[in-house]
């Protein structure tokens, strides 16, 4: 009997590479084939970029799957995951400064339903624009996922920046004993603000110190105290910098903001942007930040029961991810005002024999 194929138009809603990564992740979870066309059709360079290709290949490898159209620039793929995710130890190299954190997030949902623990090493970019930095992923996203029953840890082995990459992260994922819905509707009062100011091969320029000092000064203007770690390191293969802040409230909410360094981007400008972004999301009364708002949708759709949280704004990524989880999983959702409710399907994989 021929297995039904998931059909996704990659130009829908945001039309970004996120649609591809999340569709592949969910197809791997379900063990169902995926046909995706018009991949990143709205982007200046449409089709698969190296980081997207690496994410698809990684999902295929951890499940014993196969891909048609697996090449840079391809705007159409047919992906057939294996019948189950095996777990184990894996190494992946994007080969460019493409986002290793995005690839890591693609692997987390399927690895949560693997037959044994997974330890994954990914080489690529850890700090660049248009992708979550490793610090936000570690201190905001993964901590929020743990509150939903996901046993995930991430570690930076070496920083990596645009354009050379070369960064490396290590991801450890234990199969879930049962996901839980998340309910965060009360923002609460800020209890702590912490952060990391990272600079690679830039000690003489005092980049990390300048970012941290500017953050502390800007936060004090609002009567807030920041505890910011200054991290100077020399292992990265090029110069680079990154800054992240995360606030925790007395109701358990995590709100983060981050930005990577870039040639011509002053340390003080990075700090101003990160602090302003953090304060905007805190002032909005949301219980997630603008990035966490769409990132949590995948796990919420797989968990049982109703997940509820307040988002800072309805973005293209939020709309795209809600459409995707309904299309692939049948997970229904609604937004009233800025309160997002997702009815999770309580996914439990069918056991298809032992390894």
Secondary structure, 3 states (H helix, E strand, C coil): CCCCCEEEECCCCCCCHHHHHHHHHHHHHHCCCEEEECCCCCCCCCCCCHHHHHHHHHHHHHHCCEEECCCCCCCCEEEECCCCCCCEEEEEECCCCCEHHHHHHHHHHHHHCCCCCEEEEEEEECECCCCCCHHHHHHHHHHHHHCCCCEEEEEEEECCECCCECEEEEEEEECCCCCCCCEECCCCCEEEEEEEEEEECCHHHCHHHHHHHHHHHHHHCCCCCEEEEEEEECCCCCCEEEEEEEEEECCCCEEEEEEECCCCCCHHHHHHHHHHHHHHHHHCCCCCCCCHHHHCHHHHHHCEEEEEEECCCCCHHHHHHHHHHHHHHCCCEEEECCEEEEEEECCCCCCCCCC
